């Protein structure tokens, strides 16, 4: 071993970076007759046999508003509006990830 000093520093640190989540937030688009219902997840989804278990909130916001303000929407919602629910697969139109990083 050598007796040289070395320095440790942060590389690529941005002080205003968004908080790290331990889950990937999604929007579940559900079919209800002729209209679409949107559900924002606030926890990791559980994809089980025939059902999707999720915890989150229902919203009437547009897709653009959800993708730009989902963190603010989930932080400012009243606790009574957050539900733990099972969705049957035949009612799900599609599931959209709100955090997506394309390969470069």
C-alpha positions as CSV (number, residue, x, y, z in Angstrom):
1,X,0.0,0.0,0.0
2,X,1.1,3.5,-0.7
3,X,0.9,6.4,1.7
4,X,-0.6,8.9,-0.7
5,X,-3.5,11.0,0.2
6,X,-6.6,10.9,-1.9
7,X,-9.7,13.0,-2.1
8,X,-13.4,11.9,-2.3
9,X,-15.9,14.2,-3.8
10,X,-19.4,14.2,-5.2
11,X,-19.5,13.7,-9.0
12,X,-22.5,15.0,-10.9
13,X,-24.2,16.3,-7.9
14,X,-27.2,18.6,-8.6
15,X,-28.6,20.3,-5.5
16,X,-32.1,20.6,-7.0
17,X,-32.5,17.0,-8.2
18,X,-35.9,15.4,-7.8
19,X,-36.1,13.0,-4.9
20,X,-35.3,9.4,-5.5
21,X,-38.3,7.1,-5.2
22,X,-38.2,3.4,-4.2
23,X,-40.9,2.7,-6.8
24,X,-41.8,3.8,-10.3
25,X,-45.0,5.8,-10.3
26,X,-47.5,4.8,-13.0
27,X,-50.9,6.0,-14.3
28,X,-53.4,3.2,-14.8
29,X,-56.0,4.0,-17.5
30,X,-59.2,2.1,-16.8
31,X,-62.2,1.5,-19.0
32,X,-65.6,2.5,-17.4
33,X,-68.2,2.2,-20.2
34,X,-67.3,4.8,-22.7
35,X,-65.0,7.0,-20.5
36,X,-61.5,6.5,-19.2
37,X,-60.6,6.7,-15.5
38,X,-57.1,7.6,-14.4
39,X,-55.4,6.2,-11.3
40,X,-51.9,7.4,-10.1
41,X,-50.0,4.9,-8.1
42,X,-48.2,5.9,-4.9
43,X,-46.6,2.6,-4.2
44,X,-45.2,-0.4,-6.1
45,X,-47.9,-2.2,-8.0
46,X,-48.4,-6.0,-7.5
47,X,-49.2,-7.8,-10.8
48,X,-51.0,-10.9,-9.7
49,X,-53.1,-13.5,-11.5
50,X,-55.9,-11.6,-13.2
51,X,-55.6,-8.5,-11.0
52,X,-53.4,-5.5,-10.5
53,X,-53.1,-4.4,-6.8
54,X,-52.2,-0.7,-6.4
55,X,-52.2,2.0,-3.8
56,X,-52.8,5.6,-5.0
57,X,-55.5,8.1,-6.0
58,X,-58.0,8.7,-8.8
59,X,-57.7,11.9,-10.8
60,X,-59.5,13.8,-13.6
61,X,-56.3,15.7,-14.6
62,X,-55.1,15.7,-18.2
63,X,-52.1,13.4,-19.2
64,X,-49.8,16.5,-19.6
65,X,-50.7,17.8,-16.1
66,X,-50.2,14.3,-14.6
67,X,-46.8,13.8,-16.2
68,X,-45.5,17.2,-15.2
69,X,-47.0,17.5,-11.6
70,X,-47.5,13.9,-10.3
71,X,-45.1,14.4,-7.4
72,X,-46.9,17.6,-6.3
73,X,-50.3,15.9,-6.8
74,X,-49.4,12.9,-4.6
75,X,-47.8,15.0,-1.9
76,X,-50.7,17.4,-1.6
77,X,-53.6,15.0,-1.6
78,X,-55.6,14.3,1.5
79,X,-54.8,10.9,3.1
80,X,-58.5,10.0,2.9
81,X,-58.3,10.0,-0.9
82,X,-55.5,7.5,-1.1
83,X,-57.0,4.0,-1.6
84,X,-55.6,0.5,-1.8
85,X,-57.4,-1.3,-4.6
86,X,-57.5,-4.3,-6.9
87,X,-58.2,-3.7,-10.6
88,X,-59.2,-6.7,-12.8
89,X,-57.1,-7.0,-15.9
90,X,-60.1,-6.7,-18.3
91,X,-60.8,-3.2,-17.0
92,X,-57.3,-1.9,-17.6
93,X,-56.8,-0.1,-20.9
94,X,-53.1,0.5,-20.4
95,X,-50.5,1.3,-17.7
96,X,-48.2,4.3,-18.3
97,X,-44.9,4.8,-16.5
98,X,-44.3,8.4,-15.3
99,X,-40.5,8.0,-15.1
100,X,-39.0,6.9,-18.3
101,X,-35.4,7.2,-19.4
102,X,-34.6,6.2,-23.0
103,X,-31.3,4.5,-23.8
104,X,-28.9,6.8,-25.5
